Amino acid sequence: MHALTGFVIRHRFLVLGAWLLLALVGGYAAPKATAALSFEFGLPDQPGYEANEQLAEHFGSGGSNAPVLLVVGDGETRVQRSAAAPLVADVRRAVPGARVASFGDESALLSRDGRTGIVLVYPRPLPGQNPYARALPALTKVAARSGETVRVTGQDALQADGGGGGAGVLAETLFGGVGALVVLLVVFGSALALMPLLIAAASILTTFLIVWGLTGVTDISFIVQYLLALIGLGVAIDYALLVVTRWREELGRGADTEEAVRRAMSTAGRSVLFSGVTVAVSLAALIVLPVPFLRSVGFTGLLIPLMSVAAALTLLPALLLTVGRRLEWPGRRSRASGSRLWHAVGSTVVRHRWAAGLAATVVLLALASPVLGLRLGRPTTESLASLGGPAASAVDQLDGSSIGAGLAHPVEIVTEDVAKVRQALGGIDGVAGVIAPPGWTDGSRSVVEAWTRADTSTEAGADAAAQIRTAAEQAGAQVGGGPAQDADFLSAVYGNAPWVLAIIVVVTFLLLSRALRSFWLPVKALVLNVLSLGAAYGITVLIWQHGLGTEFLFGQSASGAITVWVPIAVFAFLFGLSMDYEVFLLSRIREEHDAGADTDTATVLGVARTGRLVSSAALILFLAFVALSRVPTTDVKILATALALGIVIDATIVRGVLAPALVALLGDANWWRTPFPPRAGRDK
């Protein structure tokens, strides 16, 4: 760190010029990078995914793409089966090449009371985010001129009605950036608030430049653009905030600008380095998963903290040396370190360490308890329908009929023996319908469509879909569709989860042991992270799975399940981000102890001198995740909710109460470099 800081001091204008060039090229590359992102969620070598690929290749549609449903009838008067034929003819003209089945030919698509009929359509998908971008408007026109009461619904129609376009990544980043600027103005009380935003802008644009290069050699998921911009915003500002705060503190102690930079980099800069590497390691662990889109999140995710660290350790000191003093206008905030409020909090926690530690642990365990009922799956159609629109009322009618809510996500079966598959599915409880339209063939193979009475995102629906798959595979068929691919995703991701967890825990422990020169401090940090993550998971389950406040916060009903990829992604992101605050706090406690303070005094001083910093940094990240939650995709909203909750819990209950309480309880054991006390006369 000393050598790097010396280089920056000697060549500050070269460093500034290099970062300016990177930012300009990154600004050019950013829109090209986002345009090249992938919308694929493939699972190579998984049977459900391979079946879906076969469906797409040989039958032209379906598989991982859900059907479009035309709901015929008002639910009050009987539907004439003869009305199906002209409607189907119009559908075939509007969306050439689509697979179509209707209530005119398949009794399973007509409700028992005869008041609701379904025309099921699998249009040929387009590449990109909206595979039915052409088909949905065409089918909507068909429904409007049909002369019957016909409404278009299905997963894609529901998402389109619910605001599927939404604001772009630039708008969300600006929203998060404005919130961050307000917080920084409060923290610094001067134009110095602009400094962390400059660091964030440079690191984000440079990361987009690298991502643009990566898109040329591998698929990068479209989700990455939001994570990169918004998490990159929060992380870069956090690191810059830590360094700038320490620089001001050293100025307040009488150091000149250059010496203040050297001291800040040797203390706060070192913490930033270890924090950034820890975050990068936790995200890099996603790379070991056999899921391409999560691997791309891992590849790109590790770039976020690394670029933020690079900017904080090179660009930031160069800026502080050249314009730092000038930006301290009007200088309404004192440079003095420490916060009286957080000093009082730290003193109270240390004085009542047992009560504080026990109370915080009980609260965290209580918040985590709902995770025991966690269900993984995709959001229910009922949840998507709660966003409103014509497609929503059609879903309500479908769910209220006898046709079966699972028709929105049917199981698609490719077989050479339709009769054998029909017989195998005949006795399964929870199956609402099985059809094999005569036109759904490709030489010797045919497609059999089966669906469940309950939504496949519910426990009953998922169990029935699993039984359908088992029976069909035993009959020699290939099984695809959304439910099969979801089940394979669970197996691929969470079957390998122990390896991911082991990699993250071991590497994090080694890094923290090196940074903190202690055995028990890293152990404590890991335990606290588990508690913090558990609490974040628990509240997310309450909000999204059980619907506690979902209508108020997001304007839609409970999702009924947590998206299958969200928990592992939350773990990778939140584990590293939470460790930032742990490193900030424990590094400062270690520094105070090395300066001669006893453990209790060092703990109080550490809390006092990092409390406002951690709170401000957490608030900035929280605002970034609020911006992320504005993305109209329910999956991303669930991810943003968990990340926002985790950051708030970590910065308050964990770092404000439980962490200092445990440090005080451990006493001298905090400074042991092995699990056991050092021998007499040996340096601790």
N, C-alpha and C positions, 0 to 999 in steps of 0.2 A: 504493500500500500504506500509506503514511504517513497519507493522508486517511481511508482505511477504518478503520485501527486507531484513529485519533483519534475517529471516530464511535462505534465500539464502546465505547471507554473512557468516553466521555461518556454514552452511552445503554445501558449494560450491562444494566440490568434490562428495558428495552424489548426488547432483543435476546433475552434469556432468555425473556421472555414470548411473543414471536413464535414462537420455535422450539418452546416447549412446546405452543402451540396447533397448530402444524403437525404435531408428533409425535402429538398426541391425535387429530386428524382423520385423519392417516395410518394410525393403528392401526385406526380405523373403516373406512378405505378398503381396507386390505390384503386382507382376505378377499373383498371385493367385486371387487377387481381380479383376484385369482387365479381367481375363479369366471367371470370374463368373458374369460379367455384362450382363444386359438384353438388347435385341434389340426390345422389345415390345413397341408399342405406343397405348395400349388399352384404351378404354373409357367405362368402365363397366356401364351398365344401360342406355346407349345411344342407340337409335334405329338403327342408322347406324352401329355402332360397333357390336351390337347383330346380325344384319342381316349378317354381314361379318363372324361372328363366325359360324352362321348356314351354310353359303356357304362352309366354310372350313371343317366343320364337316360332312356335308351330301353330298357335291359334290367334296370334296377333294382338292379344289384349288380356287384361285380367292379371292374375297372379298377385303381385304386391300392390297393384292398383285396385282400390275398392270399386264396386260398381256404382253407376248412377241409377237411381230409382225414380221412376215416374209413378206417383201415387194417384190413382184414378178413383174419383168418387168424393162425395162430401161427407161420408160417414153416416149419412142419414137415410138416403135412398139407395135402392139396390142398383148395382152396376150391371149393365148388359154385357155379356161375354162377347157379343158380336161387335162391340165398340173397340175391341182390342186390335182387330185386323187392320183397319185403316190407320190407327195410331202407330202400329208397328211399321207399316209401310212408310209413313211419314218419317219415323225415326231412322229407318234404313236409308232413306234419301238424304236426310240431314247429316248423318254421321256414317258415311260409307265404310264398310269393312267391320262395323261393330258386331259383336255377338249380342243377340237379343233373345230374350224369353219373355213370355207374357201370360197373363191370367186367362187369355183366350184358349191357350193350349195346355197350360199347366194349372191344375186345380189347387196346387199348393200355394200359388201366388194370388189366390182369391180367398178373402176372409170367409169364415163359416157362415156369417150372416149375409154374405153377398154384397156388402156395402163398401168394401175397399178392394181394389184390384191393383196389382203391381206389374209394371213393365220394367224388367231388369235389363240394363244396358251396360255392356263393357265396350266403351269407345277405344279406338286405337290411341294410345297415349303419345303426347309430344315430349321431347326431352326438356328438362328444366324443372323449375319449381312448381309450375302449374300444368300437369300432364293433360288436363282436360280444358285448357284455356280456350280451345276452339269448340269443343264438344258441348260444354255447358251452355254457352249462349245459343247455340243451334238448337239444343234440346229445349231450352226455355221458350224459344220461338214456336217450336212444335207444340208445346203444352198450351201456349197462349191461343193458338189458332185451331185447337183441336175440336172445339165445340162442346167438350166435356169439362168437368172439373178435374183438371190435371195439374199437379204440382211436382216440381223437380226437387229431389233431395238426395241424400247420400253424404259421405264424408267430405268430398270435395265441394259440393254445393253448400254444405253447412259452413265450411271454412271461408268460402267466398262471401256468404251472407254475413258472417261474423267479422268481416274486415280483414280478410286474408292478405290484402296488400300491405296495409299498415305504413308507418313511417319508415324511411330508410335509415341505414346505419349512421349517416351523417347527422340526421335530425336527432337521433337518440344520443349520439356523442355530444352534440351541442347542448342538449338538455342536461346531461351529466356534467359537462364542463362548466355550465353556468352555475349549477349547484355547488361545484367544487370551488369556483371563484368566490362565491359568497362566504363559504367556510374559511377559505384562506385569508380573505380580507379581515374577518373577525380575528383570526389567529395572529396575523402580522400587523394589522392596522396600517399598512403601507402598500406602496406599489410592488413591494417584494412578493406580494401574493401572485404576481404574474410569473415569477421564476419557475415554480413547480409545473405550471401549465405549459411553459415553453419546453420543459424537459419531457412532459407527457407527449406533446405534439411531435417532437423530434423522434422519440422512441417508437411511437405508434406508426408514423409514416415510414420509418426505416424498416419496421417489422412487416408492413404491407409490401415493401419492396422485396423483401426476402420471400414472402408468401407468393408473390407474383412469379418468382423464379421456381418455387416449389411446384406450382400448378403445372409447370411444363414437364415435370417428371413423375408426378403422382396426383391422384385425386385429393382435393382438399374440400371438406364439407362446408356448405354455405353457413352453417352455424358459427364457424370460426370468425367471420367478419364481425359479429356482435361481441363475441368474447374478446377478440383482439382489441377492438376499439374501446369497449367499456371497462373491461378488467384491466386492459393496458393503461387506460386513463387513471384508474384508481391506484394501481400498483406503482406507476411512475411517480404520481403525486405523493404517495406515501413515502417513497424513498427520498424524494427531493425534500419533502417536509422535514424528515428526520435530519438530513444533513444541514439544511438551512437553519433549522432551529438551533442545532449545536454550534454552527458558525456564529450566529448572533449571541449565543451564550458566551462563547470565547471572546468576542468583541467586548461584551459587557465586563469581562474580567481584565480588560486592558490590552489584549493582543491587537497587533495591527492586522490589516486585511490578509496579508499573505500567511502570517503565523496562525491566524484564526482558521484559515483554510486547511493548513497542515494538521492542526489539532482536530478539527472536525472530521477530516478524512481518516485520521488514525483511530478515531473512536466510532463516530456514527457511520463513517464510510465502511469500516470493517464489519459493522453490524449489517449494513445494507448488502455487502457482498455475501455473507453467510445466509442472510434471509433470502436473497434472490436465488442462490444456488439451491436452497431447500425447496423453494416453490417450484423451481425448474425440475428438480428430481421427482417431486410428487406428480407433476404433470407428465413427465417423460415415462412414468410407469404405465401410462395408458398405451404406450407403443407396444407393449408385450401382448396386448389383447388381440385375438384373431378377428377383429372387427375393423374393416378399413376406415369407416368414418370416424370411429373413436381414435384410431391410430393417427388420423390427420389432426384431430383435436389435440392429441398428445404432442405431435411434432410441432404444431404451431403454438400450442400453449406454452411449451418450454421457452419459445422465443420471447414471449411477453416479458417475463421477469429478467431474462438475460439482457435484452435490449434496454430495459428500464435501468438495470444495474449499470450497464455500459454508459448510458447517458448521465446517470447520477454521479458516476465516478470520474467522468472526463468532461462532459459538456458543462455540468453544473459548477464545478470549481472554476472552470474558465470564465463562466458568466459572473460568478461571485467576485473574481479578481478584477474584472473589467468594469462591470456596472453595478455590482452588489451594493456598494455604499450609496450610490445615487438613487437606487430604488427604495432606500429606507425613508421615503418621504410619504406622508408627513410624520411617520415615526411615533404613532400614538401608543404603541405597545412597548413596555419595558423589555430590555434584553435580559433581565434577571431570570435565572433558571428557577424552576420549581413553581408549584401552584399551591396556594394556601388551602384551597379546597381539597386537592388530592393529598396534600400533606396530612390534613385532618382525617381523610379516608384511610390512608395508610397507617396512621397512628392508631386509629380505632380498630382496624383489622388486626394489627400486630398485638394490640393489648388484649383483644378478645379472640385470639387465634383459633381456639378450639370451637367456640360457638360459631364464628364466621365460617370456618372450614366446613363444619357439619351442616350448617344451614344452606350454604351454597351447593354442597353436594346433594342434599335432599331435593332442592329446587331443580337442579339439573337432571337428576334421576326421574323426578316427576314429569318434567317436560319431555324426557326421552321415552317414557313408557308407551305412548301410542305407537312407537315404531314396531312394537311386538305384533301389531295387527297390520303391518305393511302389506299392501297388495301391489304387485308390479303388472303393468299392462298399458294399454293406450287409453286416452280419455274416452268416456262413454259418449254415445251419440246424444244422450240426454243432456250432457254437459255442453257439448258443442251447440245443441239446439237452444240452450238457454241464452245464447248471444242474440237470438231473434232472427227475423227474416222469414220469407215464404217457406224456405226449406225446413225451418224449425217446426212449423205447424204440420207439415207433412209427416215429419218424424213422430210427432205426438199421435197422429192418426194411425201410423204404422204400429207404434208401440201399443196402442189401445186395441188393435185388432188381434185376431188369432194367428196372423201370418208368421209372426216371430220377429223380435227386435234384432236378432242375430243376422238378419238378412243384409244389414248394412255392412257386415264383415263376414261374408260366407267362407266356408271351406271349399276349396277347389280341388277336385280329385281327377287325376289323369289315369285312365285305365283302358285295358283291352277287353275287359269283361264287365260290362255295365250291370248285368243281372247279378253277378257275384257280389259286386260292391253294394248294390241296393239291398241284397239279402243280408249282408254283413252289418249294414246300418239300421236294419229294421227294428231291432229290439233295444236300441239305445235310448235311455230316458233323457229328455231334454232336447231331442231333435225335433225341430218344427217342420222341416220339409226337406225332401230330396228330389231333385229333378235331373233329367238327362235330355235336354233338348236335342232333337234329331239333327239339327244343323251344326251342332258343336262337335264335329268329328274332324280327324285328320288322318285319313287312311284307315289304319286298324285301330287307332286310339280315339277315345271319346272323353269329354269332360262331364263329370258328374258334379252337380252343385248341391251342397248340403249346408244347412244353417240351423242355428239354435233358437230356442224360444226366448232365452234371456240374452242380453247383450254380452258379447264375448269378453268385455272388460270387467264383468261381474264374476264372482266366484262360481256361480251356477253355470253361466255361459262358458267360462273358460274350461270347467270340468267336462261339460258336454262336448266342446270342440276337441279336447284332448282324447275323449273316447272315440269320437268320429275318426280322428287321425289314426289311432291305434288299430281300430277295426279295419279301416281301408288299407293300411299298410300290410296288415295280416292277410288281406285279400289280394295282395300283390300289386297294389296301386301306388302311384306317387301322389303325395298330398302337399298342396300349396295353399295360397291365400294368406291373408293377413294373420289369422290366428296361428298358423303353422310357423310363419316366419318370426312372429313374436316369441313363440316358445323356443325356437332355435336361438334367438338372440339371448334369451335368459340363460340358456345352457352355455353358449359361447362366452358370454361376459362373466357370469357369476360362477361358472365352473372353473374359471381361471382367476377369480378374485383373490383367493388366498396368496397366489404368487404376487399379485400386484401389491397387496397389503404388506407382505413380507419385504418386498424390495423397498417400498417407501419407508417402512419403520426402521429397517436396518441402516439404510443410507442416512436417513434423518438423524438417527441416534449417533452415528459416527461423525456427522458434520457438527452436531450440537456439542458433542464431547470435545471436539477440537476447538470450537468457538468459545465455549464456556469453561473449559479446563475443569470439568467436573463429571462424575458418573451419575449422581442422583438428580442433578438439575435436568439433564435430558430425559431421564426416566419420568420425572414429574411432568415435564412438558408433553411427552407422548400420552400419558394418562389423561391429562387435562384436555388434550385435543380430542381424545376419544369421547370424553364426557360432553364437550362442546358440540362435536359432530352429532352425537346421539340426540342431544336436545334440539338441534336444528332439524334433524330428520323427523323427530317426534312432532314438532309443531307443524312442519310441512304436511305430514300425514293428517293432522287435525284439520288444517285449512283445506287442502285439496282433496284428500280421499274422503273425509267425513263432512266437508262443507262448512266448517266453522269460520264464518266471516267471508267466504268466497264471493258471495253476492255483493257484499258491501265493498270489498277491496278490488274485485276484478269484474264485477257485473255479470258473472256467470255462475252456474251451479257447480257443485262438486264434480271433480273429474272421475270419481269412483275408484281410481287407481293412480299410482305414481308411474310416470313413463319409465319404461324398462331401463333406459340408458342413464337416467338422471342421477340415481344414487351413486353410481361409480364415478360419474363426472363430478358430482358435488364433492365426493371424498377427495378426488385428486386436486381440485381447485381449492377447496376450503381447508384441507389439511395444510397445504403450503401457506395460504394466505393467513390463517390463524397463527401459524408458527412465526410469521413476521412479528406480531405483537409480543409473542413469548420471547423472541430474541431481543427485541427492543428493551423490554422490561428487565430480563435477566442479565443482559449485557451491562445495563446501567447499575443494577444491584452488585454485580461482580466488580465493576469498576470502583464503586464506593467502598466495597469491602477491601479491595486491593489497596485503596488509599488509606486504610487504617480503621475504618468504621467496623463496629461489631455487626453481627448478622441482623439484629433487630433494627439498628439505626440505618444500615445499608438498605434494608428493605423499605423502610419509610422514605428515605431519600430517593430510592429508585422509583417508587410509586409517584412521589411528588414531582419528580423531574421528567417522567414519561407519561403521566396520567393525561394531561391536556393534549399532548402529542398523539397518544394512542386514540383518545376520544375523537380528535379532529380527523385523524387518518381513517378511523372506522366510519365516521359520518360521511366522508368523501366516497369511500367504497360503497357504503349503503346507498347513497344517491346514485352512484353508477349502476347498482343493481336495480334500483327503482326504475331507472331509464331502460334497463334491459327488460324489465317486466312489462314495458309498454309494447314490446314486440308482439304482434297479434297471434303468434303460434303458442298454443296452450303448453306444449312441451317446454318451450323456452321460459314461459311464465313460471312454471313449476320450478325449473332450475334457478331462476332469479330469486324466487321466494326463499328457497333453501339457502342460497348463498347470502342473501341479505340478513336472514335470521341468524345464520351462523356467525356473521361478522358482529352483529349487535350483541349476541350472547357472549361471544368471546371477549369483546372489548369492555363489557360491563361486569357480568357475574364472574367470569373466569379471570381476566387480567386485573380487574378492580378488587376482587374479594378472594377468590379461591387460591390463585397463584401466590399472592403475598402471604396469605395465611399458611400455606404449606411450606413456603420458604422459612417463615418464622418457626414453624413446628419442627422442621428438620434441623435447624440450628447449624452447628459446625459440620454436620454430615453433608450439607450443601457443597462443601469445598473439597470433599474427598474425590480423588481421581480414580479410585477403585471402589468396589462395593463395600470394602472394609476400612476401618479407621487406619490412618497412616501409623507406621511404627514411630516410637518416641524419637524425637530429634530430627524426623524427616519432614521436609516441607510439604504442607497440605496443598 
